[in-house]
Amino acid sequence: MTGSNTPSVCVVGAGSMGVITAYHLSLAGATVTFLVRPHHRERLSRPQILYSYDDNSLKTFTGYELLTDPTELAGTSFDFLVITLDGAALRAEAGQRLVEEIGRAFRGTNTKVILGSVGIDLRSWFLERSGLAETQVIKGVLGNLIYEIGPATIPLHPGVDPDLLARADFGYRHFTPAGFHVDLSVPQVAHEFATLYNRCGVSECGVIPVNEFKVWITYFAALAAWELLGWPVTADIDPTDETWKLGTEAMREFQRLPIFGQTGLAASEKINADTLLEFFREQETGTLPLDLAAFYRYHHGGKVNGQDHQILGEALALGEAESADVPALRRLVARLASSKE
């Protein structure tokens, strides 16, 4: 660790992913510093109140430090830097400047980066842009559901206390033991981060082989079909519906792209419209009393919608560049584009 027995973590971004990840790391005994845009300083100057759908209670998160200018990273020392911006924001102009500042601050240091932004081969892009060593950077992804309560409209189900929920800044739900996942692109970094995270005592960090980690991004095709259907509850989705079948086939084409290797091919052989819908129905039941369809409508239908569509467009471009057979993916991307007109 960096000069003391207390691990130190900088979390870039204080949206849903940033706050819940930082909260778990603070429970694990880490000192947490947020790097956020200046307009978030006022919100973060007070404790963050989290509503847990797991046990219908409020959690208070405080005791963190704040930075509001990426140039302030110079001269700092952290064991881990966790980037929680969505992929589209990271690749935007301001995000690229941030990546460059991260590179200047941490090249040649012992700081390890957990890249939680989502995108196809985003780690390679990040390494090139930042100039950090390959041994410093791994991918990570949130394994629980969390949303900012103010902007979202989530129906109440039995077991939710509306008065407690109204007092919170964020609501979250663990529907599996793993609240975070990292890939094994640098095994030592992955296991060190997982060891720290697991000390929180309320959530676990899964460690996943690289290609298995990569292939989950193909589920964005299924989410796009769900979006085109208007985000109904899964009981109202017919597996024979043409839109759902289109999303399923686009997902299978996505999985068969060479970037996923044999892992993607094997995954594509296990998926059909019925098994994909059953997966989401099981997830929907497992996330109660948090409403999964409403959560996805808010998160993937709005908050990170640009990222999701960008990923599918990149997948189509990649498939066409490699002369892959991707007619369903092409139709899905076209339908998404026309739905926004």
Backbone hydrogen bonds, N-H to C=O, Kabsch-Sander energy under -0.5 kcal/mol:
donor,donor_aa,acceptor,acceptor_aa,energy
3,G,1,M,-1.7
9,V,31,T,-2.7
10,C,80,F,-2.4
11,V,9,V,-0.5
11,V,33,T,-2.9
12,V,10,C,-0.6
12,V,82,V,-3.0
13,G,11,V,-0.8
13,G,35,L,-2.4
19,V,15,G,-2.7
20,I,16,S,-2.2
21,T,17,M,-2.1
22,A,18,G,-2.3
23,Y,19,V,-2.4
24,H,20,I,-2.1
25,L,21,T,-2.2
26,S,22,A,-2.3
27,L,23,Y,-2.1
28,A,24,H,-1.3
29,G,26,S,-1.6
30,A,25,L,-2.3
31,T,7,P,-2.6
33,T,9,V,-2.3
34,F,65,E,-2.9
35,L,11,V,-2.4
36,V,34,F,-0.6
36,V,67,L,-2.6
40,H,37,R,-2.3
41,R,38,P,-1.7
44,L,40,H,-2.2
45,S,41,R,-0.8
45,S,42,E,-0.7
46,R,43,R,-1.0
48,Q,61,F,-2.6
50,L,48,Q,-0.5
50,L,59,K,-3.1
51,Y,170,F,-3.4
52,S,50,L,-0.6
52,S,57,S,-3.1
53,Y,51,Y,-0.7
53,Y,172,Y,-3.0
56,N,52,S,-1.2
57,S,52,S,-1.1
59,K,50,L,-3.0
61,F,48,Q,-2.9
61,F,59,K,-0.5
62,T,60,T,-0.6
65,E,32,V,-2.4
67,L,34,F,-2.6
72,E,69,D,-2.5
73,L,70,P,-1.8
74,A,71,T,-1.2
76,T,73,L,-2.4
79,D,8,S,-1.7
80,F,8,S,-1.7
81,L,112,K,-2.6
82,V,10,C,-3.0
83,I,81,L,-0.6
83,I,114,I,-2.5
84,T,12,V,-2.4
84,T,82,V,-0.6
90,L,86,D,-2.2
91,R,87,G,-1.7
92,A,88,A,-0.7
92,A,89,A,-0.5
95,G,89,A,-0.6
96,Q,92,A,-2.6
97,R,93,E,-1.9
98,L,94,A,-1.9
99,V,95,G,-2.4
100,E,96,Q,-2.0
101,E,97,R,-2.0
102,I,98,L,-2.5
103,G,99,V,-2.3
104,R,100,E,-2.3
105,A,101,E,-2.3
106,F,102,I,-2.1
107,R,103,G,-1.9
109,T,106,F,-1.7
112,K,79,D,-2.3
113,V,136,Q,-3.4
114,I,81,L,-3.1
115,L,113,V,-0.7
115,L,138,I,-3.2
116,G,83,I,-1.9
116,G,114,I,-1.1
122,L,119,G,-1.2
125,W,121,D,-1.4
126,F,122,L,-2.7
127,L,123,R,-2.7
128,E,124,S,-2.2
129,R,125,W,-2.5
130,S,126,F,-2.8
131,G,127,L,-2.2
136,Q,133,A,-2.2
137,V,133,A,-0.5
137,V,134,E,-0.9
138,I,113,V,-2.4
140,G,115,L,-2.1
141,V,181,H,-2.4
143,G,179,G,-2.7
144,N,179,G,-0.8
145,L,173,R,-2.3
147,Y,171,G,-2.1
149,I,147,Y,-0.5
149,I,169,D,-2.0
152,A,148,E,-1.0
154,I,152,A,-0.6
160,V,157,H,-1.7
165,L,161,D,-2.5
166,A,162,P,-2.0
167,R,163,D,-0.7
167,R,164,L,-1.0
168,A,165,L,-1.4
169,D,49,I,-3.0
170,F,49,I,-1.7
171,G,147,Y,-2.2
172,Y,51,Y,-2.6
173,R,145,L,-2.6
175,F,173,R,-0.7
179,G,177,P,-0.7
179,G,204,E,-2.0
180,F,204,E,-1.4
181,H,141,V,-2.4
182,V,206,G,-2.6
183,D,139,K,-2.1
184,L,208,I,-1.4
189,V,186,V,-0.5
190,A,186,V,-2.4
191,H,187,P,-2.6
192,E,188,Q,-2.2
193,F,189,V,-2.6
194,A,190,A,-2.5
195,T,191,H,-2.4
196,L,192,E,-1.9
197,Y,193,F,-3.0
198,N,194,A,-2.7
199,R,195,T,-0.6
199,R,196,L,-1.4
200,C,197,Y,-2.1
201,G,198,N,-1.1
204,E,177,P,-1.9
206,G,180,F,-2.7
206,G,204,E,-0.6
208,I,182,V,-2.7
208,I,206,G,-0.5
213,F,209,P,-2.4
214,K,210,V,-2.6
215,V,211,N,-1.9
216,W,212,E,-0.7
216,W,213,F,-0.7
217,I,214,K,-1.6
218,T,215,V,-1.8
219,Y,216,W,-1.9
220,F,217,I,-1.8
221,A,218,T,-1.7
223,L,219,Y,-2.1
224,A,220,F,-1.8
225,A,221,A,-1.7
226,W,222,A,-2.2
227,E,223,L,-2.4
228,L,224,A,-2.3
229,L,225,A,-1.6
230,G,227,E,-1.6
231,W,226,W,-2.5
236,D,233,V,-1.9
237,I,234,T,-1.7
238,D,236,D,-0.5
241,D,238,D,-2.3
245,K,241,D,-2.6
246,L,242,E,-2.2
247,G,243,T,-2.4
248,T,244,W,-2.3
249,E,245,K,-2.5
250,A,246,L,-2.6
251,M,247,G,-2.1
252,R,248,T,-2.0
253,E,249,E,-2.3
254,F,250,A,-2.3
255,Q,251,M,-2.3
256,R,252,R,-1.4
257,L,254,F,-1.4
260,F,257,L,-2.0
261,G,258,P,-1.4
263,T,260,F,-0.7
264,G,260,F,-1.5
265,L,261,G,-1.7
266,A,262,Q,-2.6
267,A,263,T,-2.0
268,S,264,G,-2.4
269,E,265,L,-1.3
270,K,266,A,-0.6
270,K,267,A,-1.1
271,I,267,A,-0.7
276,L,272,N,-2.5
277,L,273,A,-1.7
278,E,274,D,-2.3
279,F,275,T,-1.9
280,F,276,L,-1.8
281,R,277,L,-2.3
282,E,278,E,-2.4
283,Q,279,F,-2.1
284,E,280,F,-2.7
285,T,281,R,-2.2
286,G,282,E,-2.4
287,T,283,Q,-1.6
288,L,284,E,-0.7
288,L,285,T,-0.7
290,L,287,T,-2.3
292,L,290,L,-0.7
295,F,291,D,-2.1
296,Y,292,L,-2.9
297,R,293,A,-2.3
298,Y,294,A,-2.1
299,H,295,F,-3.3
300,H,296,Y,-1.0
301,G,296,Y,-2.0
302,G,298,Y,-0.5
303,K,298,Y,-2.4
304,V,299,H,-2.9
305,N,302,G,-1.2
308,D,304,V,-2.3
309,H,305,N,-2.4
310,Q,306,G,-2.1
311,I,307,Q,-2.3
312,L,308,D,-1.8
313,G,309,H,-2.3
314,E,310,Q,-2.5
315,A,311,I,-2.3
316,L,312,L,-2.2
317,A,313,G,-2.4
318,L,314,E,-2.5
319,G,315,A,-2.5
320,E,316,L,-2.7
321,A,317,A,-2.3
322,E,318,L,-1.3
323,S,320,E,-1.4
324,A,319,G,-3.2
326,V,324,A,-1.1
330,R,326,V,-2.1
331,R,327,P,-2.2
332,L,328,A,-2.6
333,V,329,L,-2.4
334,A,330,R,-2.1
335,R,331,R,-2.4
336,L,332,L,-2.3
337,A,333,V,-2.1
338,S,334,A,-2.4
339,S,335,R,-1.9
340,K,336,L,-0.8
340,K,337,A,-0.8
341,E,338,S,-0.9
